[in-house]
Amino acid sequence: MITIVNHCNIETVKPKSVRKKFYNIQEVADELRVYKWTIYNWEKAGKIPKAARDPMNGYRIYTEIDLKKIKKISGRD
């Protein structure tokens, strides 16, 4: 994390080299600018690969690689 002090504002910025390890379905939907139900429907229809599941809660989890694949398949890259 980098903290930037700009006059009266203090802002924290993540450098591009700091990436998230996993994304939840809402974050993927936001990145693609679609509703999360669209992601569910694409998965159900077999248009995109099934997501891995978090072993603790069963939620779908996506990696950076998954996100890139989905962007390419959906034409939203």
PDB file with SEQRES, HELIX, SHEET and CRYST1 records, atoms N, CA, C and O in Angstrom:
SEQRES   1 A   77  MET ILE THR ILE VAL ASN HIS CYS ASN ILE GLU THR VAL          
SEQRES   2 A   77  LYS PRO LYS SER VAL ARG LYS LYS PHE TYR ASN ILE GLN          
SEQRES   3 A   77  GLU VAL ALA ASP GLU LEU ARG VAL TYR LYS TRP THR ILE          
SEQRES   4 A   77  TYR ASN TRP GLU LYS ALA GLY LYS ILE PRO LYS ALA ALA          
SEQRES   5 A   77  ARG ASP PRO MET ASN GLY TYR ARG ILE TYR THR GLU ILE          
SEQRES   6 A   77  ASP LEU LYS LYS ILE LYS LYS ILE SER GLY ARG ASP              
HELIX    1 AA1 ILE A   25  LEU A   32  1                                   8    
HELIX    2 AA2 LYS A   36  ALA A   45  1                                  10    
HELIX    3 AA3 GLU A   64  SER A   74  1                                  11    
SHEET    1 AA1 2 ILE A   2  ASN A   6  0                                        
SHEET    2 AA1 2 ASN A   9  VAL A  13 -1                                        
SHEET    1 AA2 2 ALA A  52  ARG A  53  0                                        
SHEET    2 AA2 2 ARG A  60  ILE A  61 -1                                        
CRYST1    1.000    1.000    1.000  90.00  90.00  90.00 P 1           1          
ATOM      1  N   MET A   1       0.835  -1.175   0.000  1.00  0.00           N  
ATOM      2  CA  MET A   1       0.000   0.000   0.000  1.00  0.00           C  
ATOM      3  C   MET A   1       0.883   1.243   0.000  1.00  0.00           C  
ATOM      4  O   MET A   1       1.941   1.284   0.628  1.00  0.00           O  
ATOM      5  N   ILE A   2       0.424   2.226  -0.707  1.00  0.00           N  
ATOM      6  CA  ILE A   2       1.126   3.497  -0.766  1.00  0.00           C  
ATOM      7  C   ILE A   2       0.157   4.566  -0.280  1.00  0.00           C  
ATOM      8  O   ILE A   2      -0.982   4.632  -0.741  1.00  0.00           O  
ATOM      9  N   THR A   3       0.605   5.394   0.640  1.00  0.00           N  
ATOM     10  CA  THR A   3      -0.226   6.481   1.121  1.00  0.00           C  
ATOM     11  C   THR A   3       0.232   7.768   0.463  1.00  0.00           C  
ATOM     12  O   THR A   3       1.411   8.118   0.513  1.00  0.00           O  
ATOM     13  N   ILE A   4      -0.700   8.467  -0.150  1.00  0.00           N  
ATOM     14  CA  ILE A   4      -0.404   9.709  -0.852  1.00  0.00           C  
ATOM     15  C   ILE A   4      -1.057  10.850  -0.085  1.00  0.00           C  
ATOM     16  O   ILE A   4      -2.260  10.827   0.175  1.00  0.00           O  
ATOM     17  N   VAL A   5      -0.253  11.851   0.274  1.00  0.00           N  
ATOM     18  CA  VAL A   5      -0.788  13.028   0.942  1.00  0.00           C  
ATOM     19  C   VAL A   5      -0.825  14.138  -0.091  1.00  0.00           C  
ATOM     20  O   VAL A   5       0.214  14.572  -0.591  1.00  0.00           O  
ATOM     21  N   ASN A   6      -2.023  14.592  -0.406  1.00  0.00           N  
ATOM     22  CA  ASN A   6      -2.229  15.590  -1.443  1.00  0.00           C  
ATOM     23  C   ASN A   6      -2.971  16.762  -0.826  1.00  0.00           C  
ATOM     24  O   ASN A   6      -4.193  16.713  -0.688  1.00  0.00           O  
ATOM     25  N   HIS A   7      -2.275  17.784  -0.464  1.00  0.00           N  
ATOM     26  CA  HIS A   7      -2.820  18.956   0.216  1.00  0.00           C  
ATOM     27  C   HIS A   7      -3.586  18.518   1.460  1.00  0.00           C  
ATOM     28  O   HIS A   7      -2.955  18.144   2.449  1.00  0.00           O  
ATOM     29  N   CYS A   8      -4.888  18.546   1.454  1.00  0.00           N  
ATOM     30  CA  CYS A   8      -5.689  18.185   2.628  1.00  0.00           C  
ATOM     31  C   CYS A   8      -6.180  16.747   2.578  1.00  0.00           C  
ATOM     32  O   CYS A   8      -6.741  16.258   3.559  1.00  0.00           O  
ATOM     33  N   ASN A   9      -5.986  16.065   1.469  1.00  0.00           N  
ATOM     34  CA  ASN A   9      -6.497  14.709   1.309  1.00  0.00           C  
ATOM     35  C   ASN A   9      -5.403  13.682   1.544  1.00  0.00           C  
ATOM     36  O   ASN A   9      -4.258  13.864   1.131  1.00  0.00           O  
ATOM     37  N   ILE A  10      -5.770  12.615   2.206  1.00  0.00           N  
ATOM     38  CA  ILE A  10      -4.874  11.478   2.364  1.00  0.00           C  
ATOM     39  C   ILE A  10      -5.532  10.311   1.657  1.00  0.00           C  
ATOM     40  O   ILE A  10      -6.683   9.975   1.933  1.00  0.00           O  
ATOM     41  N   GLU A  11      -4.801   9.697   0.746  1.00  0.00           N  
ATOM     42  CA  GLU A  11      -5.372   8.639  -0.079  1.00  0.00           C  
ATOM     43  C   GLU A  11      -4.452   7.426  -0.051  1.00  0.00           C  
ATOM     44  O   GLU A  11      -3.231   7.558  -0.142  1.00  0.00           O  
ATOM     45  N   THR A  12      -5.047   6.243   0.075  1.00  0.00           N  
ATOM     46  CA  THR A  12      -4.278   5.014   0.039  1.00  0.00           C  
ATOM     47  C   THR A  12      -4.509   4.348  -1.307  1.00  0.00           C  
ATOM     48  O   THR A  12      -5.651   4.158  -1.726  1.00  0.00           O  
ATOM     49  N   VAL A  13      -3.434   3.998  -1.975  1.00  0.00           N  
ATOM     50  CA  VAL A  13      -3.510   3.422  -3.314  1.00  0.00           C  
ATOM     51  C   VAL A  13      -2.743   2.115  -3.332  1.00  0.00           C  
ATOM     52  O   VAL A  13      -1.640   2.026  -2.792  1.00  0.00           O  
ATOM     53  N   LYS A  14      -3.337   1.080  -3.964  1.00  0.00           N  
ATOM     54  CA  LYS A  14      -2.641  -0.187  -4.138  1.00  0.00           C  
ATOM     55  C   LYS A  14      -1.844  -0.119  -5.432  1.00  0.00           C  
ATOM     56  O   LYS A  14      -2.406   0.201  -6.479  1.00  0.00           O  
ATOM     57  N   PRO A  15      -0.555  -0.409  -5.386  1.00  0.00           N  
ATOM     58  CA  PRO A  15       0.200  -0.462  -6.639  1.00  0.00           C  
ATOM     59  C   PRO A  15      -0.305  -1.610  -7.510  1.00  0.00           C  
ATOM     60  O   PRO A  15      -0.869  -2.577  -6.997  1.00  0.00           O  
ATOM     61  N   LYS A  16      -0.108  -1.508  -8.819  1.00  0.00           N  
ATOM     62  CA  LYS A  16      -0.588  -2.550  -9.719  1.00  0.00           C  
ATOM     63  C   LYS A  16       0.065  -3.889  -9.440  1.00  0.00           C  
ATOM     64  O   LYS A  16      -0.497  -4.937  -9.758  1.00  0.00           O  
ATOM     65  N   SER A  17       1.253  -3.860  -8.847  1.00  0.00           N  
ATOM     66  CA  SER A  17       1.932  -5.120  -8.563  1.00  0.00           C  
ATOM     67  C   SER A  17       1.260  -5.891  -7.421  1.00  0.00           C  
ATOM     68  O   SER A  17       1.495  -7.088  -7.253  1.00  0.00           O  
ATOM     69  N   VAL A  18       0.429  -5.204  -6.643  1.00  0.00           N  
ATOM     70  CA  VAL A  18      -0.296  -5.867  -5.558  1.00  0.00           C  
ATOM     71  C   VAL A  18      -1.667  -6.255  -6.096  1.00  0.00           C  
ATOM     72  O   VAL A  18      -2.544  -5.406  -6.254  1.00  0.00           O  
ATOM     73  N   ARG A  19      -1.844  -7.526  -6.372  1.00  0.00           N  
ATOM     74  CA  ARG A  19      -3.094  -8.030  -6.931  1.00  0.00           C  
ATOM     75  C   ARG A  19      -3.806  -8.886  -5.903  1.00  0.00           C  
ATOM     76  O   ARG A  19      -3.184  -9.475  -5.019  1.00  0.00           O  
ATOM     77  N   LYS A  20      -5.105  -8.941  -6.035  1.00  0.00           N  
ATOM     78  CA  LYS A  20      -5.876  -9.836  -5.176  1.00  0.00           C  
ATOM     79  C   LYS A  20      -5.635 -11.262  -5.615  1.00  0.00           C  
ATOM     80  O   LYS A  20      -5.411 -11.524  -6.797  1.00  0.00           O  
ATOM     81  N   LYS A  21      -5.679 -12.181  -4.676  1.00  0.00           N  
ATOM     82  CA  LYS A  21      -5.536 -13.582  -5.039  1.00  0.00           C  
ATOM     83  C   LYS A  21      -6.844 -14.141  -5.571  1.00  0.00           C  
ATOM     84  O   LYS A  21      -6.847 -14.924  -6.520  1.00  0.00           O  
ATOM     85  N   PHE A  22      -7.956 -13.740  -4.963  1.00  0.00           N  
ATOM     86  CA  PHE A  22      -9.254 -14.273  -5.365  1.00  0.00           C  
ATOM     87  C   PHE A  22     -10.284 -13.164  -5.450  1.00  0.00           C  
ATOM     88  O   PHE A  22     -10.193 -12.147  -4.763  1.00  0.00           O  
ATOM     89  N   TYR A  23     -11.271 -13.387  -6.316  1.00  0.00           N  
ATOM     90  CA  TYR A  23     -12.382 -12.458  -6.493  1.00  0.00           C  
ATOM     91  C   TYR A  23     -13.676 -13.202  -6.217  1.00  0.00           C  
ATOM     92  O   TYR A  23     -13.790 -14.386  -6.534  1.00  0.00           O  
ATOM     93  N   ASN A  24     -14.653 -12.523  -5.629  1.00  0.00           N  
ATOM     94  CA  ASN A  24     -15.963 -13.141  -5.463  1.00  0.00           C  
ATOM     95  C   ASN A  24     -16.811 -12.810  -6.693  1.00  0.00           C  
ATOM     96  O   ASN A  24     -16.387 -12.049  -7.562  1.00  0.00           O  
ATOM     97  N   ILE A  25     -17.984 -13.376  -6.754  1.00  0.00           N  
ATOM     98  CA  ILE A  25     -18.802 -13.228  -7.965  1.00  0.00           C  
ATOM     99  C   ILE A  25     -19.222 -11.774  -8.203  1.00  0.00           C  
ATOM    100  O   ILE A  25     -19.325 -11.344  -9.352  1.00  0.00           O  
ATOM    101  N   GLN A  26     -19.462 -11.027  -7.151  1.00  0.00           N  
ATOM    102  CA  GLN A  26     -19.851  -9.626  -7.325  1.00  0.00           C  
ATOM    103  C   GLN A  26     -18.705  -8.806  -7.896  1.00  0.00           C  
ATOM    104  O   GLN A  26     -18.923  -7.930  -8.733  1.00  0.00           O  
ATOM    105  N   GLU A  27     -17.486  -9.085  -7.450  1.00  0.00           N  
ATOM    106  CA  GLU A  27     -16.323  -8.364  -7.981  1.00  0.00           C  
ATOM    107  C   GLU A  27     -16.099  -8.690  -9.459  1.00  0.00           C  
ATOM    108  O   GLU A  27     -15.742  -7.809 -10.241  1.00  0.00           O  
ATOM    109  N   VAL A  28     -16.307  -9.943  -9.838  1.00  0.00           N  
ATOM    110  CA  VAL A  28     -16.183 -10.342 -11.245  1.00  0.00           C  
ATOM    111  C   VAL A  28     -17.268  -9.644 -12.061  1.00  0.00           C  
ATOM    112  O   VAL A  28     -16.988  -9.104 -13.132  1.00  0.00           O  
ATOM    113  N   ALA A  29     -18.491  -9.652 -11.569  1.00  0.00           N  
ATOM    114  CA  ALA A  29     -19.594  -8.993 -12.272  1.00  0.00           C  
ATOM    115  C   ALA A  29     -19.324  -7.499 -12.431  1.00  0.00           C  
ATOM    116  O   ALA A  29     -19.572  -6.938 -13.498  1.00  0.00           O  
ATOM    117  N   ASP A  30     -18.824  -6.856 -11.394  1.00  0.00           N  
ATOM    118  CA  ASP A  30     -18.507  -5.433 -11.467  1.00  0.00           C  
ATOM    119  C   ASP A  30     -17.423  -5.170 -12.507  1.00  0.00           C  
ATOM    120  O   ASP A  30     -17.506  -4.204 -13.266  1.00  0.00           O  
ATOM    121  N   GLU A  31     -16.419  -6.020 -12.540  1.00  0.00           N  
ATOM    122  CA  GLU A  31     -15.327  -5.879 -13.504  1.00  0.00           C  
ATOM    123  C   GLU A  31     -15.835  -6.012 -14.941  1.00  0.00           C  
ATOM    124  O   GLU A  31     -15.360  -5.316 -15.839  1.00  0.00           O  
ATOM    125  N   LEU A  32     -16.805  -6.913 -15.154  1.00  0.00           N  
ATOM    126  CA  LEU A  32     -17.362  -7.139 -16.489  1.00  0.00           C  
ATOM    127  C   LEU A  32     -18.531  -6.212 -16.810  1.00  0.00           C  
ATOM    128  O   LEU A  32     -19.012  -6.177 -17.943  1.00  0.00           O  
ATOM    129  N   ARG A  33     -18.981  -5.469 -15.814  1.00  0.00           N  
ATOM    130  CA  ARG A  33     -20.141  -4.568 -15.944  1.00  0.00           C  
ATOM    131  C   ARG A  33     -21.406  -5.329 -16.317  1.00  0.00           C  
ATOM    132  O   ARG A  33     -22.146  -4.939 -17.219  1.00  0.00           O  
ATOM    133  N   VAL A  34     -21.636  -6.437 -15.591  1.00  0.00           N  
ATOM    134  CA  VAL A  34     -22.866  -7.220 -15.738  1.00  0.00           C  
ATOM    135  C   VAL A  34     -23.404  -7.518 -14.339  1.00  0.00           C  
ATOM    136  O   VAL A  34     -22.714  -7.311 -13.341  1.00  0.00           O  
ATOM    137  N   TYR A  35     -24.634  -8.003 -14.283  1.00  0.00           N  
ATOM    138  CA  TYR A  35     -25.191  -8.426 -13.005  1.00  0.00           C  
ATOM    139  C   TYR A  35     -24.579  -9.765 -12.610  1.00  0.00           C  
ATOM    140  O   TYR A  35     -24.176 -10.548 -13.470  1.00  0.00           O  
ATOM    141  N   LYS A  36     -24.513 -10.024 -11.312  1.00  0.00           N  
ATOM    142  CA  LYS A  36     -23.929 -11.299 -10.884  1.00  0.00           C  
ATOM    143  C   LYS A  36     -24.764 -12.474 -11.365  1.00  0.00           C  
ATOM    144  O   LYS A  36     -24.235 -13.569 -11.557  1.00  0.00           O  
ATOM    145  N   TRP A  37     -26.066 -12.264 -11.564  1.00  0.00           N  
ATOM    146  CA  TRP A  37     -26.917 -13.349 -12.075  1.00  0.00           C  
ATOM    147  C   TRP A  37     -26.547 -13.714 -13.513  1.00  0.00           C  
ATOM    148  O   TRP A  37     -26.783 -14.840 -13.951  1.00  0.00           O  
ATOM    149  N   THR A  38     -25.974 -12.771 -14.236  1.00  0.00           N  
ATOM    150  CA  THR A  38     -25.491 -13.069 -15.583  1.00  0.00           C  
ATOM    151  C   THR A  38     -24.354 -14.077 -15.510  1.00  0.00           C  
ATOM    152  O   THR A  38     -24.281 -14.997 -16.325  1.00  0.00           O  
ATOM    153  N   ILE A  39     -23.468 -13.906 -14.536  1.00  0.00           N  
ATOM    154  CA  ILE A  39     -22.358 -14.850 -14.338  1.00  0.00           C  
ATOM    155  C   ILE A  39     -22.919 -16.235 -13.994  1.00  0.00           C  
ATOM    156  O   ILE A  39     -22.470 -17.243 -14.539  1.00  0.00           O  
ATOM    157  N   TYR A  40     -23.908 -16.278 -13.083  1.00  0.00           N  
ATOM    158  CA  TYR A  40     -24.548 -17.556 -12.735  1.00  0.00           C  
ATOM    159  C   TYR A  40     -25.130 -18.221 -13.990  1.00  0.00           C  
ATOM    160  O   TYR A  40     -24.942 -19.416 -14.214  1.00  0.00           O  
ATOM    161  N   ASN A  41     -25.835 -17.430 -14.799  1.00  0.00           N  
ATOM    162  CA  ASN A  41     -26.479 -17.971 -15.998  1.00  0.00           C  
ATOM    163  C   ASN A  41     -25.459 -18.469 -17.018  1.00  0.00           C  
ATOM    164  O   ASN A  41     -25.649 -19.522 -17.626  1.00  0.00           O  
ATOM    165  N   TRP A  42     -24.380 -17.717 -17.203  1.00  0.00           N  
ATOM    166  CA  TRP A  42     -23.332 -18.149 -18.134  1.00  0.00           C  
ATOM    167  C   TRP A  42     -22.731 -19.472 -17.675  1.00  0.00           C  
ATOM    168  O   TRP A  42     -22.476 -20.366 -18.482  1.00  0.00           O  
ATOM    169  N   GLU A  43     -22.508 -19.582 -16.362  1.00  0.00           N  
ATOM    170  CA  GLU A  43     -21.937 -20.817 -15.822  1.00  0.00           C  
ATOM    171  C   GLU A  43     -22.898 -21.988 -16.008  1.00  0.00           C  
ATOM    172  O   GLU A  43     -22.495 -23.078 -16.416  1.00  0.00           O  
ATOM    173  N   LYS A  44     -24.161 -21.751 -15.707  1.00  0.00           N  
ATOM    174  CA  LYS A  44     -25.179 -22.804 -15.833  1.00  0.00           C  
ATOM    175  C   LYS A  44     -25.328 -23.264 -17.282  1.00  0.00           C  
ATOM    176  O   LYS A  44     -25.535 -24.450 -17.543  1.00  0.00           O  
ATOM    177  N   ALA A  45     -25.222 -22.330 -18.216  1.00  0.00           N  
ATOM    178  CA  ALA A  45     -25.360 -22.644 -19.642  1.00  0.00           C  
ATOM    179  C   ALA A  45     -24.090 -23.244 -20.238  1.00  0.00           C  
ATOM    180  O   ALA A  45     -24.086 -23.677 -21.390  1.00  0.00           O  
ATOM    181  N   GLY A  46     -23.014 -23.267 -19.454  1.00  0.00           N  
ATOM    182  CA  GLY A  46     -21.756 -23.827 -19.936  1.00  0.00           C  
ATOM    183  C   GLY A  46     -20.943 -22.867 -20.790  1.00  0.00           C  
ATOM    184  O   GLY A  46     -19.991 -23.281 -21.452  1.00  0.00           O  
ATOM    185  N   LYS A  47     -21.307 -21.594 -20.784  1.00  0.00           N  
ATOM    186  CA  LYS A  47     -20.577 -20.603 -21.581  1.00  0.00           C  
ATOM    187  C   LYS A  47     -19.222 -20.269 -20.964  1.00  0.00           C  
ATOM    188  O   LYS A  47     -18.274 -19.939 -21.678  1.00  0.00           O  
ATOM    189  N   ILE A  48     -19.133 -20.352 -19.649  1.00  0.00           N  
ATOM    190  CA  ILE A  48     -17.865 -20.123 -18.949  1.00  0.00           C  
ATOM    191  C   ILE A  48     -17.603 -21.316 -18.038  1.00  0.00           C  
ATOM    192  O   ILE A  48     -18.544 -22.005 -17.641  1.00  0.00           O  
ATOM    193  N   PRO A  49     -16.340 -21.572 -17.700  1.00  0.00           N  
ATOM    194  CA  PRO A  49     -16.030 -22.699 -16.814  1.00  0.00           C  
ATOM    195  C   PRO A  49     -16.612 -22.489 -15.421  1.00  0.00           C  
ATOM    196  O   PRO A  49     -16.768 -21.355 -14.969  1.00  0.00           O  
ATOM    197  N   LYS A  50     -16.929 -23.582 -14.749  1.00  0.00           N  
ATOM    198  CA  LYS A  50     -17.435 -23.489 -13.378  1.00  0.00           C  
ATOM    199  C   LYS A  50     -16.350 -22.941 -12.468  1.00  0.00           C  
ATOM    200  O   LYS A  50     -15.172 -23.271 -12.605  1.00  0.00           O  
ATOM    201  N   ALA A  51     -16.766 -22.111 -11.550  1.00  0.00           N  
ATOM    202  CA  ALA A  51     -15.826 -21.497 -10.613  1.00  0.00           C  
ATOM    203  C   ALA A  51     -15.428 -22.490  -9.526  1.00  0.00           C  
ATOM    204  O   ALA A  51     -16.173 -23.414  -9.198  1.00  0.00           O  
ATOM    205  N   ALA A  52     -14.244 -22.279  -8.981  1.00  0.00           N  
ATOM    206  CA  ALA A  52     -13.827 -23.038  -7.803  1.00  0.00           C  
ATOM    207  C   ALA A  52     -14.683 -22.565  -6.631  1.00  0.00           C  
ATOM    208  O   ALA A  52     -15.277 -21.488  -6.678  1.00  0.00           O  
ATOM    209  N   ARG A  53     -14.738 -23.368  -5.597  1.00  0.00           N  
ATOM    210  CA  ARG A  53     -15.542 -23.011  -4.422  1.00  0.00           C  
ATOM    211  C   ARG A  53     -14.653 -22.868  -3.200  1.00  0.00           C  
ATOM    212  O   ARG A  53     -13.691 -23.614  -3.018  1.00  0.00           O  
ATOM    213  N   ASP A  54     -14.991 -21.905  -2.377  1.00  0.00           N  
ATOM    214  CA  ASP A  54     -14.303 -21.734  -1.096  1.00  0.00           C  
ATOM    215  C   ASP A  54     -14.666 -22.919  -0.215  1.00  0.00           C  
ATOM    216  O   ASP A  54     -15.851 -23.197  -0.027  1.00  0.00           O  
ATOM    217  N   PRO A  55     -13.681 -23.624   0.329  1.00  0.00           N  
ATOM    218  CA  PRO A  55     -13.995 -24.816   1.124  1.00  0.00           C  
ATOM    219  C   PRO A  55     -14.712 -24.514   2.439  1.00  0.00           C  
ATOM    220  O   PRO A  55     -15.360 -25.394   3.006  1.00  0.00           O  
ATOM    221  N   MET A  56     -14.603 -23.293   2.921  1.00  0.00           N  
ATOM    222  CA  MET A  56     -15.240 -22.942   4.195  1.00  0.00           C  
ATOM    223  C   MET A  56     -16.715 -22.588   4.049  1.00  0.00           C  
ATOM    224  O   MET A  56     -17.533 -22.967   4.887  1.00  0.00           O  
ATOM    225  N   ASN A  57     -17.058 -21.856   2.978  1.00  0.00           N  
ATOM    226  CA  ASN A  57     -18.442 -21.378   2.861  1.00  0.00           C  
ATOM    227  C   ASN A  57     -19.134 -21.783   1.559  1.00  0.00           C  
ATOM    228  O   ASN A  57     -20.332 -21.551   1.400  1.00  0.00           O  
ATOM    229  N   GLY A  58     -18.399 -22.380   0.637  1.00  0.00           N  
ATOM    230  CA  GLY A  58     -18.993 -22.831  -0.615  1.00  0.00           C  
ATOM    231  C   GLY A  58     -19.203 -21.744  -1.652  1.00  0.00           C  
ATOM    232  O   GLY A  58     -19.746 -22.013  -2.723  1.00  0.00           O  
ATOM    233  N   TYR A  59     -18.780 -20.509  -1.352  1.00  0.00           N  
ATOM    234  CA  TYR A  59     -18.943 -19.415  -2.310  1.00  0.00           C  
ATOM    235  C   TYR A  59     -18.019 -19.625  -3.504  1.00  0.00           C  
ATOM    236  O   TYR A  59     -16.955 -20.232  -3.384  1.00  0.00           O  
ATOM    237  N   ARG A  60     -18.440 -19.117  -4.648  1.00  0.00           N  
ATOM    238  CA  ARG A  60     -17.598 -19.164  -5.837  1.00  0.00           C  
ATOM    239  C   ARG A  60     -16.398 -18.237  -5.632  1.00  0.00           C  
ATOM    240  O   ARG A  60     -16.533 -17.139  -5.092  1.00  0.00           O  
ATOM    241  N   ILE A  61     -15.226 -18.695  -6.069  1.00  0.00           N  
ATOM    242  CA  ILE A  61     -14.032 -17.857  -6.031  1.00  0.00           C  
ATOM    243  C   ILE A  61     -13.352 -17.922  -7.394  1.00  0.00           C  
ATOM    244  O   ILE A  61     -13.303 -18.971  -8.036  1.00  0.00           O  
ATOM    245  N   TYR A  62     -12.837 -16.793  -7.810  1.00  0.00           N  
ATOM    246  CA  TYR A  62     -12.211 -16.668  -9.112  1.00  0.00           C  
ATOM    247  C   TYR A  62     -10.802 -16.118  -8.943  1.00  0.00           C  
ATOM    248  O   TYR A  62     -10.564 -15.254  -8.099  1.00  0.00           O  
ATOM    249  N   THR A  63      -9.874 -16.618  -9.742  1.00  0.00           N  
ATOM    250  CA  THR A  63      -8.509 -16.102  -9.736  1.00  0.00           C  
ATOM    251  C   THR A  63      -8.390 -15.038 -10.827  1.00  0.00           C  
ATOM    252  O   THR A  63      -9.315 -14.828 -11.611  1.00  0.00           O  
ATOM    253  N   GLU A  64      -7.254 -14.384 -10.860  1.00  0.00           N  
ATOM    254  CA  GLU A  64      -6.977 -13.407 -11.910  1.00  0.00           C  
ATOM    255  C   GLU A  64      -7.037 -14.090 -13.281  1.00  0.00           C  
ATOM    256  O   GLU A  64      -7.532 -13.508 -14.246  1.00  0.00           O  
ATOM    257  N   ILE A  65      -6.535 -15.315 -13.362  1.00  0.00           N  
ATOM    258  CA  ILE A  65      -6.560 -16.075 -14.617  1.00  0.00           C  
ATOM    259  C   ILE A  65      -8.002 -16.376 -15.031  1.00  0.00           C  
ATOM    260  O   ILE A  65      -8.351 -16.246 -16.204  1.00  0.00           O  
ATOM    261  N   ASP A  66      -8.846 -16.783 -14.060  1.00  0.00           N  
ATOM    262  CA  ASP A  66     -10.265 -17.031 -14.347  1.00  0.00           C  
ATOM    263  C   ASP A  66     -10.923 -15.767 -14.900  1.00  0.00           C  
ATOM    264  O   ASP A  66     -11.674 -15.817 -15.875  1.00  0.00           O  
ATOM    265  N   LEU A  67     -10.628 -14.648 -14.267  1.00  0.00           N  
ATOM    266  CA  LEU A  67     -11.220 -13.380 -14.682  1.00  0.00           C  
ATOM    267  C   LEU A  67     -10.820 -13.042 -16.119  1.00  0.00           C  
ATOM    268  O   LEU A  67     -11.655 -12.601 -16.909  1.00  0.00           O  
ATOM    269  N   LYS A  68      -9.547 -13.250 -16.458  1.00  0.00           N  
ATOM    270  CA  LYS A  68      -9.089 -12.985 -17.829  1.00  0.00           C  
ATOM    271  C   LYS A  68      -9.780 -13.904 -18.826  1.00  0.00           C  
ATOM    272  O   LYS A  68     -10.155 -13.464 -19.912  1.00  0.00           O  
ATOM    273  N   LYS A  69      -9.955 -15.189 -18.469  1.00  0.00           N  
ATOM    274  CA  LYS A  69     -10.634 -16.139 -19.356  1.00  0.00           C  
ATOM    275  C   LYS A  69     -12.078 -15.714 -19.590  1.00  0.00           C  
ATOM    276  O   LYS A  69     -12.559 -15.729 -20.722  1.00  0.00           O  
ATOM    277  N   ILE A  70     -12.765 -15.337 -18.520  1.00  0.00           N  
ATOM    278  CA  ILE A  70     -14.168 -14.937 -18.628  1.00  0.00           C  
ATOM    279  C   ILE A  70     -14.298 -13.678 -19.480  1.00  0.00           C  
ATOM    280  O   ILE A  70     -15.217 -13.559 -20.289  1.00  0.00           O  
ATOM    281  N   LYS A  71     -13.366 -12.736 -19.290  1.00  0.00           N  
ATOM    282  CA  LYS A  71     -13.382 -11.512 -20.104  1.00  0.00           C  
ATOM    283  C   LYS A  71     -13.226 -11.857 -21.585  1.00  0.00           C  
ATOM    284  O   LYS A  71     -13.929 -11.313 -22.436  1.00  0.00           O  
ATOM    285  N   LYS A  72     -12.304 -12.760 -21.878  1.00  0.00           N  
ATOM    286  CA  LYS A  72     -12.063 -13.128 -23.274  1.00  0.00           C  
ATOM    287  C   LYS A  72     -13.265 -13.853 -23.869  1.00  0.00           C  
ATOM    288  O   LYS A  72     -13.683 -13.546 -24.986  1.00  0.00           O  
ATOM    289  N   ILE A  73     -13.822 -14.810 -23.133  1.00  0.00           N  
ATOM    290  CA  ILE A  73     -14.982 -15.579 -23.607  1.00  0.00           C  
ATOM    291  C   ILE A  73     -16.180 -14.667 -23.834  1.00  0.00           C  
ATOM    292  O   ILE A  73     -16.901 -14.810 -24.822  1.00  0.00           O  
ATOM    293  N   SER A  74     -16.388 -13.730 -22.915  1.00  0.00           N  
ATOM    294  CA  SER A  74     -17.560 -12.854 -23.000  1.00  0.00           C  
ATOM    295  C   SER A  74     -17.363 -11.692 -23.962  1.00  0.00           C  
ATOM    296  O   SER A  74     -18.311 -10.972 -24.274  1.00  0.00           O  
ATOM    297  N   GLY A  75     -16.125 -11.507 -24.437  1.00  0.00           N  
ATOM    298  CA  GLY A  75     -15.848 -10.390 -25.342  1.00  0.00           C  
ATOM    299  C   GLY A  75     -15.791  -9.062 -24.625  1.00  0.00           C  
ATOM    300  O   GLY A  75     -15.993  -8.016 -25.242  1.00  0.00           O  
ATOM    301  N   ARG A  76     -15.521  -9.086 -23.335  1.00  0.00           N  
ATOM    302  CA  ARG A  76     -15.493  -7.845 -22.559  1.00  0.00           C  
ATOM    303  C   ARG A  76     -14.086  -7.503 -22.076  1.00  0.00           C  
ATOM    304  O   ARG A  76     -13.909  -6.918 -21.007  1.00  0.00           O  
ATOM    305  N   ASP A  77     -13.102  -7.873 -22.869  1.00  0.00           N  
ATOM    306  CA  ASP A  77     -11.725  -7.560 -22.467  1.00  0.00           C  
ATOM    307  C   ASP A  77     -11.200  -6.303 -23.093  1.00  0.00           C  
ATOM    308  O   ASP A  77     -10.057  -5.920 -22.844  1.00  0.00           O  
TER     309      ASP A  77                                                      
END                                                                             
